[in-house]
């Protein structure tokens, strides 16, 4: 058979080659027709493809919008994920490069001295050698090893892209939660400072009553205790606020020492969030997309492992010149060339390939279990935040009524104390009840804002109403 016929036959065989290993099919995952806690919530249309976008803008806070934009540019966790995605893309290019032939060129000039001896004479020989060649080689992907490798690389790059989106979404949610917690801390600090001023006034009144002989020393001590206690709470709230400010600085890529955020006074808007259908989570959540693409990568690697059982076919060719004289180096008589296929196969490896295939299958099974668990966790995240928002709304309404009642009770008791019809212990108890009620109201607001951010994150990001 002529060389050209041999090459043609090999090319036909390569084109007809099959890719060993299973073709990828997305594994089944738990699903539901609707969310259990979605009653009373506005549901998005099933065809609504919700963009992630600037989802934090629904809270209507300009400073939060500005901080989120800084985070997108400077957060180091996002930068890390972006670098990992670039690396995965480069590895994909590396895998796809295997489809193309490798071409190399070589040129050399050497001068060497050897020896030649016989029974009659011995002499040193000096020789020159000049060579130049161009060679090419191409691995024929008969069994799909390269194709499965590229398939795995493509899935890995897609998983890395989803991981980048997940890192970005997680950092954005962390910033929003820290910002809202700082707002609540500022609000509680203002309330505590107002209580400090009121308790200071109450202590002055009690000391005057003690001087006048209409109040006991115990009342003064009780008033002092209450004042110092509220001062401690106010100082502690300042410490909490400082830590939150430091956390925000790190999230946006700044040193805490160079970042300051003024006191928050504007109440964030609490949005009503359309939850859509459970099936949308399979397309929208970046962590689910990441887990599903890792399943595809593991599936492709099974084919890579199974292809090791089959021989590898490589086509190679070279052309060049070799001469001992530089003057007539590049001339037809000094031309050298070669062309032909080579077939290599492993006959015995002590069970290595079988073990590698079993490991690839086990890795695939692990990725499937991780994918399904990720889907279940996603559904749980949505349900948890839905029920939290529903019940927290009821708590907020009832707690506000409790705050109004506690304030009225504290005012009445203080007036009774001034009139001499109530003891200072009654005043202290009324004040403590008011403080506890107001603190609980702020805590509920903090939980509502956190749950709202958590629901948007659980749904995969922003939405369009």
Residue pairs with C-beta under 8 A, 6 or more apart in sequence:
1 9
3 339
3 340
6 340
6 341
7 315
7 339
10 140
10 313
10 315
10 341
13 140
13 142
13 313
14 140
14 141
14 142
14 313
17 140
17 141
17 142
17 143
17 144
18 143
18 144
19 143
19 144
19 147
19 148
19 303
20 143
20 144
20 148
20 303
20 306
20 307
20 309
20 310
21 144
21 148
21 299
21 300
21 302
21 303
21 304
21 305
21 306
21 307
22 299
22 302
22 303
24 151
24 295
24 296
24 299
24 300
26 292
26 295
26 296
27 295
27 368
27 371
27 372
29 282
29 371
29 372
29 375
30 372
30 375
30 376
30 379
31 278
31 279
31 282
31 375
32 278
32 379
33 277
33 278
34 43
34 277
34 278
35 275
35 278
35 379
35 382
35 383
35 386
36 383
37 382
37 383
37 386
37 387
37 390
38 275
38 386
40 390
41 272
41 273
41 274
41 275
41 386
42 272
42 274
42 275
43 274
43 275
43 276
43 277
44 50
44 274
44 275
44 276
44 277
44 280
44 463
46 276
46 277
46 279
46 280
48 276
48 464
49 283
50 276
50 280
50 284
50 459
50 460
50 461
50 462
50 463
50 464
51 461
51 462
51 463
51 464
52 165
52 169
52 460
52 461
52 462
53 461
53 462
53 464
54 65
54 68
54 462
55 172
55 456
55 461
55 462
55 463
56 64
56 65
56 68
56 172
56 176
57 65
58 269
58 271
58 273
58 456
58 462
59 176
59 268
59 269
59 270
59 271
59 449
59 452
60 268
60 269
61 179
61 266
61 268
61 269
63 179
63 261
63 264
64 175
64 176
64 179
64 268
67 175
67 179
67 248
67 252
68 172
68 175
68 176
70 252
70 253
71 78
71 171
71 172
71 175
71 251
71 252
71 253
72 78
72 168
72 172
73 253
74 252
74 253
74 254
75 168
75 171
75 251
75 252
75 253
76 253
77 167
77 170
77 171
78 164
78 167
78 168
78 171
80 167
81 160
81 163
81 164
81 166
81 167
81 168
82 164
84 160
84 163
84 164
85 157
85 160
85 161
85 163
85 164
87 160
88 153
88 156
88 157
88 159
88 160
88 161
89 157
89 160
91 153
91 156
91 157
92 150
92 153
92 154
92 156
92 157
94 153
95 146
95 149
95 150
95 152
95 153
96 150
96 153
98 139
98 141
98 146
98 149
98 150
99 141
99 146
99 150
100 138
101 136
101 137
101 138
102 136
102 137
102 138
103 134
103 135
103 136
104 134
104 135
104 136
105 132
105 133
105 134
105 135
106 131
106 132
106 133
106 134
106 135
106 320
107 131
107 132
107 133
108 129
108 130
108 131
108 132
109 128
109 129
109 130
109 131
109 326
110 128
110 129
111 126
111 127
111 128
111 129
112 126
112 127
112 129
113 124
113 125
113 126
113 127
114 124
114 125
114 127
115 122
115 123
115 124
115 125
116 122
116 123
116 124
116 125
117 123
127 324
128 324
128 325
128 326
129 322
129 323
129 324
130 321
130 322
130 323
130 324
130 325
130 326
130 329
131 320
131 321
131 322
131 323
132 320
132 321
132 322
132 329
132 330
133 318
133 319
133 320
133 321
133 336
134 318
134 319
134 320
135 316
135 317
135 318
135 319
135 320
136 316
136 317
136 318
137 314
137 315
137 316
137 317
138 314
138 315
138 316
139 146
139 312
139 313
139 314
140 313
140 314
140 315
140 341
141 147
142 310
142 312
142 313
143 307
143 310
144 303
144 307
145 303
145 304
145 307
145 308
145 312
147 303
148 300
148 301
148 302
148 303
148 304
148 307
149 300
149 304
151 296
151 300
151 303
152 296
152 297
152 300
152 301
152 304
155 293
155 294
155 296
155 297
155 300
156 293
156 294
156 297
158 289
158 293
158 296
159 289
159 290
159 293
159 294
159 297
162 286
162 287
162 289
162 290
162 293
163 286
163 290
165 286
165 289
165 461
166 286
166 287
166 290
169 286
169 457
169 460
169 461
170 457
171 251
173 453
173 454
173 456
173 457
174 251
175 248
175 251
175 252
176 453
177 449
177 450
177 453
177 454
178 244
178 247
178 248
178 251
179 248
179 264
180 268
180 446
180 449
180 450
180 453
181 244
181 446
181 450
182 241
182 244
182 245
182 248
182 261
182 264
183 264
183 267
183 268
183 449
184 442
184 443
184 445
184 446
184 449
185 237
185 240
185 241
185 244
186 241
186 263
186 264
186 265
187 264
187 442
187 445
188 237
188 439
188 442
189 234
189 237
189 238
189 241
189 263
190 263
191 438
191 439
191 442
192 230
192 233
192 234
192 237
193 234
195 230
195 234
195 431
195 435
196 227
196 230
196 231
196 234
198 431
199 223
199 226
199 227
199 230
199 431
200 227
202 223
202 226
202 227
202 414
202 427
202 431
203 220
203 223
203 224
203 227
205 418
206 215
206 219
206 220
206 222
206 223
206 424
207 220
207 223
209 215
209 219
210 216
210 217
210 219
210 220
214 420
215 424
218 424
219 423
219 424
222 424
222 425
222 428
223 424
223 428
226 428
226 431
226 432
230 435
245 256
245 259
245 260
245 261
246 256
246 259
248 259
248 261
249 255
249 256
249 258
249 259
250 256
252 259
268 449
270 448
270 449
270 452
271 452
273 452
273 455
273 456
273 459
273 463
274 463
274 465
275 382
275 386
275 455
275 459
276 459
276 463
278 379
278 382
280 459
280 460
281 288
281 375
281 378
281 379
281 382
281 459
281 460
282 288
282 292
282 375
283 289
284 459
284 460
284 461
285 378
285 458
285 459
285 460
286 460
286 461
287 374
287 378
288 371
288 374
288 375
288 378
291 367
291 370
291 371
291 374
291 375
292 371
294 367
294 370
294 371
295 364
295 367
295 368
295 371
297 367
298 360
298 363
298 364
298 366
298 367
299 364
301 360
301 363
301 364
302 357
302 360
302 361
302 364
304 360
305 353
305 356
305 357
305 359
305 360
306 357
308 346
308 353
308 356
308 357
309 353
310 345
311 343
311 344
311 345
312 343
312 344
312 345
313 341
313 342
313 343
314 341
314 342
314 343
314 344
315 340
315 341
316 338
316 339
316 340
316 341
316 342
317 337
317 338
317 339
317 340
318 336
318 337
318 338
318 339
319 335
319 336
319 337
320 335
320 336
320 337
321 329
321 330
321 331
321 334
321 335
321 336
322 334
322 336
323 329
323 331
323 334
328 334
346 353
378 458
381 454
381 457
381 458
382 455
382 458
382 459
384 454
384 458
385 451
385 452
385 454
385 455
385 458
386 455
388 447
388 451
388 454
389 448
389 451
389 452
389 455
392 444
392 447
392 448
392 451
393 448
395 444
396 441
396 444
396 445
396 448
399 437
399 440
399 441
399 444
400 441
402 437
402 440
402 441
403 434
403 437
403 438
403 441
405 437
406 430
406 433
406 434
406 436
406 437
406 438
407 434
409 430
409 433
409 434
410 427
410 430
410 431
410 433
410 434
412 430
413 422
413 426
413 427
413 429
413 430
414 427
414 430
416 422
416 426
417 423
417 424
417 426
417 427
456 462
456 463
